[in-house]
């Protein structure tokens, strides 16, 4: 059996400085399509974690907003450690393009009036969503990302 390497387990989480956008993988399909994975780290690993309801709210909101910003989004999923999200695209994009899409998506989160699919038919845990929490994390992250990457 081939030894499996999980990319995120190879990163030293004590040395990174969140927030950041990091291209963390790419594969090619048999037909030559590129699938790219990005680490969208919102908070500092092992120092803080996004509360579940806020993270869940961000997940619902970003699912639509990222698809408005970028073509070929396969998925945007929260990390189990609750420090950010993984974005998977069937496309070639650089970190700058993803950062711009992230900031634009977060700006939409801040102005959102409701969380989409927040009902028992469309969500398996619809009672554990926080629009307020999602907006607060989005506001903080926009300012930090704009300051960090404008230099």
N, C-alpha and C positions, 0 to 999 in steps of 0.2 A: 504494500500500500504506500502511496506517495504521501510524504509528510506535508500537511497543510500549514501554510503560513497565513495567519490573520494579520493583515497590515497594521491595524490599529494597535495590536499588541506589541509591535516592533517600535512604536514611537515612545520616547521617554516623556511621559505626561508631567514630570516634574520640571522639565526644561522649557516647555512651550509657554507663550504669553498670550492668553486670550484677551479679546476676541481676535479671530483670524479666519481666513478662507485659505484652504490648502487642498491642492489637487493630490489625492491620495491613492489613485489607481486608475488604470485603464486596461481594457481588454478589447480584443477584436473578435467579432462573430465570424463564423465560417464564411459568411458572404462579404466580410471586410468592413462591416459597420463598427465604428468605435463607440464603446460604452465607457464613460468617464465618471468617476466617483470623486466627490468633493467632501471634505470635512469642514463644516460650518460651525466653528466653535464659538459659542456665545459667552460662556463664563469660564473662569479659571478652574481646570481640573483639580480635584482633591481639596479645593478651598470652598467652593460653593456649588450648589446644584439648583436648577430651576424647579420650583414647586410643580408637582404633577399637573394640577389643573391649569396652570399658566402654560406649561409645555404642551399639554394636550390642546389648549386653545390655539397656540402658535401653530401646531401641526395642522389643524383644520384650516386655519387662515392661510398659511403659507402654501398648502397644497394647491389652492386655486391661484393665489397671487404669483407664485413662481411660474406657473403655466401661462399666465398673462405676460410675463417678462421674457420667457425663454421658450423656444420650440423644443420638442423632443425630450421633455422631462419624463423620465420613467417613474421616479419616486423621490419624495423627500420624507425622511423618517427620523424621528427623534432617537437620540442615543440612549441606551439603557442607563448610562451614568447620569443622564439629565443635564449634560453640559453643552449640548448643541444638537445638530442635525447632520445627517448624511444626505447629500443630493446626488442622484444618479441620473445621468443624461445619456441619450444615444446621440452623441455629438462631440465635436472637438471644440472646447471652449477653454480659455485661459482663466486664471484666477481673477484678473481684473474685470472680465465680463461677468463672472459669477458675483463678485463683490458688488458691482453696480446693480445687478438683478436683486441681490439680497437687500441692499439699502432701499431700492424702489419698492420692494415687497413689504419691507418693514414700515415704510411710510404709509402704505395702504392699511397695514394692521392698525396703526395709530388712529386712522380715521374710520375704521370699520364700525358699523352700527350693531352687528350681530356676528355670531360664529356660525358659519354654514354647517349644515348637517348635525345640528345639536338636538337630536331627537332620537327616540329609541329604535326607530326603523333604520336610520342611517348610521348610527354610532353604537358601539358596544358598551360604552361607558359614558353616556351623554350627560350624566349628572356631575361628572368630574371635569368641567370646563370652566375656565375663567377668562372672560373678555378683558376685564380690568387688569388681571395679571399679565396677559399676553401683551396688552398695550404698554404697560409699565416696562417690561423687558424690551420691547421694541423701541421705545423712546430712548432708553439708556444706551442701547446698542447702536442706534443710528448715530448719536452724538459721538460715541467712542470710535466707531468705525470711520466716520468722516474725519475726525481729528487724527486718528492713527494713519490713515492712508492718504491724507491730503498733503503730507510732508514730502 
